Amino acid sequence: MKIKNVTVFILMVLLGAKLFAADFINNVEKLVGYNAKSYAMPLVEGFGSSMNSGLYKKASVDPGKLIPIGFDIGIANFYAFVPDDKMDFAHQLEDFQFNYTLMSGNQQIAEIPISFKDIYTTDKDRTPNIAGSEKGVKCTLKSDDEIFQTISERLQSAGVNQAIIDANESAIKAYINESLNNEYSSFTFPKGLGISAMTALALQANVRLPFIGLEVTGRYLPPMQFSADLGEINLLGVGLRKSVPVPILDVTVGAFVQQLKIGEFFTMDARMLHAEVGKSIGIPFLFSLSPYAGIGYAQTKAELDYTIPAGTIPGFNIDQKLKYTIKPDDQFVVTVGATAQIIPLTYLNLELNQSDYLTACIKLGVILK
């Protein structure tokens, strides 16, 4: 692949990521709590599966015989395919809350929390996450009598006498008519972005050290500015692999840690412990094929840091700065792949990984044994 073509490819991937990130921010700024984390979950699981794939390209860490140190560098592209059962989630209206204050003249009688479940009804229990392609579930305001009954019960639970509630019935219903019916007549969950595959891109280099059977791997995507709003994206990772003395086959074990950052709103850490077995066959210096299989244990954790602007969500009258930790279940990952060296000093690697997500990886570059 020519340098010019590589540059165009990288720019296209980054442009798509820029548009994707902007849409993601706009959508997640409408959500809080469980709903925000559930909407973003395929992003975390998908990128985690992508980042935990393609960590090696053959089981051997042999530096070869031409030079004392083995070295290769190339471009790695990853695709994590979102399963059909991970396209939506069961929304929770309880996570959206605001306060209602009962006043009598200038005196505050009580302040009670009201959730969206108290004032809205929906026709569906599930709404799309970032991977889905459907429109978000619409929440429709309940009748005035239903909302009044809920407020009345909450005031009683807060210790307000029923006689006081009855005396203020007209004031409560006026609040329902003037405030809720106007400001909060409906709320719609964000639509899905139709992202059926999470893709990532990185430069990857490996150095194989002689005599000790050790390989050091690095991944890097230099910080690149999206925009003033989105900030920079960058990826950094490092790993080690050690050969295990086994007759006939090549066996190695290793560990890899990585971090992906998108501006200040998204940070993800991925970790992987893995072992692989394989064998290289072919004609030295001319052609080789290196099939391999492996198993790994992967952990992923992300931090979502964003602000909901005032007026975006009913009841949020001032900017709300939120921060959540999203941690998917740990995963066992099964890997199969192969690397071919057909043209001298070059390689092509294809790999499939299966955990909850199916991930494909393609790497190509130059290699010095």
N, C-alpha and C positions, 0 to 999 in steps of 0.2 A: 504494500500500500504506500503510495507516494505521500511525502510530507504534506503537500497541499491538500490531498484528499483527507488525510488524518485531521488536519486543522478544520476543514469544513465539517467533518463528522462530529468533532468535539463541540464546535459552535452550535450545531443543530441540536445536540443533546442538551447543552446548557440553555439554549433558548426555550426548548420544551420544558425544562426544569423551572425556568423563570416564570413562565406562564402558569405552570402547575402550582408553584409555590404561592403566587399571588392569589389564585383562586382558593387554595387551601386556607390561607390566612383569612380571607374574607368570609369563608364559610365557618371556620372554627370560632370566629369572633361572635357568633350568634349562639354559642353553646357554653355550658358550664358543667363541672363535675363529671359524673359518669357519662353523660351524653358527649361531652367534648372528647373524653378518652376513647369512647367506643367509636366515634366518628373517625378518629385518627388511627385506630388500631391497625388497619391494613397497611398504613404507611410505615408504622414501626415494625410490624411483622415482616412485611415485604422487603423493606430495606435491610432489615436484620438478616433475612434469608439470603439476600443478594450479597451482602458484605461477608457473610460466613461461607461463601462458595468461592471456588477458584483459588484456594489458598496455596495450592501446589499444582504441579503439572506432570509429575511422575513420582513414583515411590522412591526412586533412587536419589541419593544426595551425592553421588560420585562426581567429583570435579572433572573426571576424564583424564586423558593422557597427553593432550596437546600442550596444555599450559597447567601450571600447578594450582591455579584457582579457577573454578568454574563461575561463569557470570552470564546472566541474561537479563534483558529488559524488554518490556512490551506494553501493549495496551490491553486492559481487561474490561470486558463489557458483560454485565450481569442482567438477567431477567428473572424476576420472581413472579409467577403466575398466581393470581388470587383465586382460591377455590370458590365455587358457586355459593357455598354455604357461609361465606364470609363477606357477602356483599351488603348486608344490612344488620341492624341490631334492634333489640327491644328498647324503645325509648323510655325514659323515666321523667315524668312531669314533676315529680316531687323535688328534683334538683333545682328547678327554677323557683325562687322564693322572693317575695318582697313584703313589706310591712304595711299594715293598715292601722291607723290611729283613730280611736274613737274619742271625739272631743265633745264637751258640753260647755258651750261658751268659750272661754279661754282656758278651760281646765281640761287636761288630758286624763281621760278615765282609764284607758287601756291601750296597749299596742300589741297586736297579734301578728304572727307570720301567716302569710297566705301563699300557697304554692299554685303552680299552674294546674295541678290536678284538682284543686278546689274550684277553679273558675272555667276550665276548658274541658271539652270533650273531643275525642279524635275518632276517626273511623277505622284507623289501623293501629295495631300494636307495635309494628316495626317500621323503621324508616331507614333509608339508605345511608351507608357510611361513604367515605371518600371513594371507595372502589365501585359502588353501585352506580347505576345510570338512571334510576327513577327520580321523580320529584320527591321532595321531602314531605312528610306528613303535615297536614294542616290542622291546627288546633282552633276550634270554634267555641266562642264564648257560650257558657251555659245560660239558662234563663235567669231573669232577675230573682225570681223566687228561690231557685236552687242556690244561687250565690248568697242570698240573704240568709237562708237556712244554715249554710256552712259558716258564715261569719258569726251568726248568732251562737252556734255551738262552740266556736272557738272562743268567743267572749265569755261564755259560761265557764269554759275550762280555765280561763284566765282569772276567774273569780268575780266576774261582773254579775251583779244581781239581775234576774230576769226582768224585774220591773224597770230597771234602767235601760235594758235592751229594748223593751217594748216602748219606752218613752222616746227612744232615739231611732225607732224603726224608720221614720220618714227620712232622717238624716243619713242612715245607712243606705237606704234605697236611692237617695239622691246621689250618694257617692258612686253607687253601682251604675246609675244611669249617666251621670256626668263624666265620671272618670273612666270606668272600665269600658263602657260601651263606646267611648270615643277613642281613648288612647290604646286600649288593649282588646279591641274587637276581635282580633285574630292574631295568630302567630304561626309561622310556617318553618319547620325544620329545614336546614340547608339541603339542597339537592346533592346527589352523588356526582362525582366528576367522571365516572365511567373509566376509571383507571384499572383495567383488568390485569396489567402487569407493571410491577415496580422495576424500573431500570436504574442502573448505576454505572459509573465509568471511572476508571482510575488507571494511573501508571503503576506498573508493578515490576520490581527488580528482585533478583535472587543472587546471592553470593554463596558458593559452595566451597568450604574450606577443606584442604587436604588433610589426610592422616587421622582426623578426629571425627569424620563422618557427620559434619554439622552444616546446615544451611540456614542462612539469615535472609529473611524476606522483608521487603518494605513496600508499602502502598502509599500513593500520594496523589492528591488532586490539589494543586496550588490554589490559595485563596483567590476567588474571582468575584468581582463586584457585580451583583445583579442590578441593584438600584438603591437609591437612598432609603427607600422603604424596606426592601428585602435584605439589604446588607450583603455579606459575602457567603459563599459556599466553599467548604473545603473538606477534604478527607485525609486522614493520616492513620496508618496502621503499621504494625511491626510484628514479626513472628519468628520463631525458631523451630527447626526440625532436627531430630537426631536419629541416625540409623541404628537399627537393632540387628545384631549378628544372627542371621537365620540362613541356613543353607538354601541354595538355589534361588529363592525369591528375594526381592528387595522389600524390606520392612522398615518403616520409620514411624516415629511418634512426634507430635509437635503441639504448639500452642500459638494462638494469634489473638491480638487485641487491636481494636480499631475505634476511631471516633469520627463521626460525621456531624458537621455543623452547618446549619442554614441560618445565617444572620444571628440574631439574638433570641429567636423564638423557638428554635428546634435544635436540640443536641442529642445525639444517640451514641451509645457505647455498645459495642458488640465484642463478645469473647467466644473463643472456640478451642476446645481440646480435641485432638484428633489422632487417629492412627490409620495407616494405609499400607497396602501390600500390592505389589505389581512386579513387572519384569520388562526390561527393554530388549528388543530383538532388532536385528538388521545388520547392515554392513558398516563397520566403523568409518567415519568421516564422509560417508555418502548418503546413507539412508538409515533411519531408525523409527520404530514404532513402539510406544511405551504405554500399554494399557495398565489401568490400575483400578482398585476399589478401596473404599475407606469407610470409616464410621467416625462420627464426631458427636460432641456434646456442646450445644450452643446456648449462650445466654445473651439477652438483649435488654437494654433499658434506655428509655428516652425521657427527656425533660421538655415539656411544652410550656412556653412562657409567652404570654400575650396579654393584650388589653382589650376589653370590651368597651367601645366608646359609648358614652351616655346616649340613651335613646334607642340603642340597637335592639335591646330586649325589654319587653314590658316590665316596669318596676325598677330598671336600672337607670336612675336619673343622674348619676355621676359616673365617670370613667372607673371601670373595675379592672385592676391589674391581677391576673391570675397566673398560677404556676402549678403544673401537675406532673407527677411522675407516672409514666406508663411502662409497665413491665409485663410483657407476654410470658406465657409458660415457657420454661426451659424446654429445649428440643433435642431429640436424638436425630442426627442427620446421616443418611446413607448416601454415599458418593460412588459414582462410576465415571470414568473418563479415559481419555487417551491423548497422547501428544505425538504428532508426526513431525519428523525432520526430513523433508523431501528435498528442499533447496538448501545447499550448504549454508551454515551460519544463520538459519532462520528456523522458526518453529510455529506450529499451529496446534492449539490445545482446545479440545471440546470436552465439556463436562456437564453432567446432570446430577442434581442433588434433590433428595426427597426428605422432607420433614412434614409439617402441616402444609407447606407450600412446595410446589415443584419449581426448581430454579435451574436455569440453563446459563452456562458461562462459555464465552469464547475469548481466547487470548491469542494474540500473535505478536511476534517480535523477533529480535535477533538474539543469538546465543553463541557464547564461546565456552566450549567444554573445558 
